[in-house]
Amino acid sequence: MNIKPLQIGEKTAALPLIQGGMGVGVSLSGLAGAVAREGGIGVISTAQIGFREPDFPDNSKEANLRAMVSELKQAKKIAAKADGSCDGLIGYNIMTATRDYPDYVKAAAKAGADVIISGAGLPVDMPEYVKGTDTKIAPIVSSEKAARIILKMWDRHYKRTADFLIIEGPHAGGHLGFSNEELSHIGEKGFDFSYDLEIQKIIACVRGYEEKFQTSIPVILAGGIMNAPQVRHAFSLGADGVQVATPFVTTEECDASEAFKQAYVNARAEDIEIIKSPVGMPARAIRNAFLEKMKLGRENITKCYRCLEKCNPKEAPYCITQALIRSVQGDVENGLIFCGDNVQYLDRISTVSQVIRGLFA
Ligand SMILES: Cc1cc2nc3c(=O)[nH]c(=O)nc-3n(C[C@H](O)[C@H](O)[C@H](O)COP(=O)(O)O)c2cc1C
């Protein structure tokens, strides 16, 4: 395979690979640092990143902002070679749906993130929050319509374009930018083929902005990618790189508990479910006792961590912060376990280096 480095403005990653951000606590410094050490872009998820800080229950925002700084510092340490140099880059994934989103993006740029990636909604004013810094920014889109909207808005309001762009397809993990109706067609003949056409339309739209701004905007494909033929297919569609998340969960370096990783190893095709998350979007998760219980009723939410802009604890079926923290810490029957569609193919714990070799063999 002809592997070209990923060039984002003046920043370079030796490999055209981004490790997708995974909250809560799944991609922190351990995973992101290991990916960057191998030459990829390691991404720390800021979603309730401070959950291990002692003051998190009462002071979650401050705990999160503090943990962001320490995790980035630690990731850089892990990624550095003996001479202090690094072949990869390190950044954050910050969900647009996060409460106080602007403060997180500003803090991320100030901390020295190479990149910030934002999905779970369109990050309309993201350029404003990184002004005057050299942090590179990317929206995540799942349709040509979303790509057109966000690029047009950044052009009109900020006279700039995206530094790179992620296309997240229907096989991805976590929150999905598709309707339940669209997701119900997964597995049908022609489904992936028709999404390939959408990908090509998004890429054509991005190339138009490259022309307009006389710059290069790498396009990265995400969702269900776990082997070299899939990476080659992404390149054949015109993508410049791939974003991979689920296969990195079952690595020694991943920051989640061993029980969380084992839940991935044990998951079969029939254990994967599309749920409606309290964010208001469909999401993919592993079926367990918690999801079964939530089908019958709702949890009594006694504490709100104010994590999402639009979540109303009086109406939400459960507290997504608590459900995600429980699972990542190992209580996998009583927590929410996000996963990608390809979790069914993961059958053992490997290493970051092995996953990367499998992608670019
Ligand atoms: C456990 C888990 C948590 C995730 N959390 C986030 C998140 O906090 N923000 C986000 O934008 N995407 C999140 N994602 C999506 C990934 O970053 C990635 O784009 C997607 O899963 C790619 O598909 P793949 O998992 O099949 O490789 C999550 C995915 C998983 C599996």
The ligand as an ORCA input file, in Angstrom:
! r2SCAN-3c Opt
* xyz 0 1
  C     -16.738      3.699     22.929
  C     -16.859      4.800     21.909
  C     -16.981      6.107     22.341
  C     -17.043      7.151     21.405
  N     -17.101      8.442     21.868
  C     -17.092      9.471     20.989
  C     -17.068     10.812     21.452
  O     -17.017     11.096     22.663
  N     -17.119     11.801     20.517
  C     -17.158     11.521     19.157
  O     -17.207     12.454     18.342
  N     -17.147     10.251     18.713
  C     -17.101      9.229     19.572
  N     -17.059      7.938     19.103
  C     -16.927      7.714     17.650
  C     -15.459      7.458     17.236
  O     -14.647      8.560     17.502
  C     -15.262      7.063     15.744
  O     -15.439      8.135     14.881
  C     -16.113      5.962     15.249
  O     -16.375      5.025     16.235
  C     -15.421      5.300     14.059
  O     -15.926      4.038     13.778
  P     -15.227      2.691     14.294
  O     -15.420      2.660     15.752
  O     -15.969      1.640     13.560
  O     -13.771      2.731     13.916
  C     -17.019      6.871     20.018
  C     -16.923      5.542     19.588
  C     -16.832      4.514     20.506
  C     -16.692      3.102     20.015
*
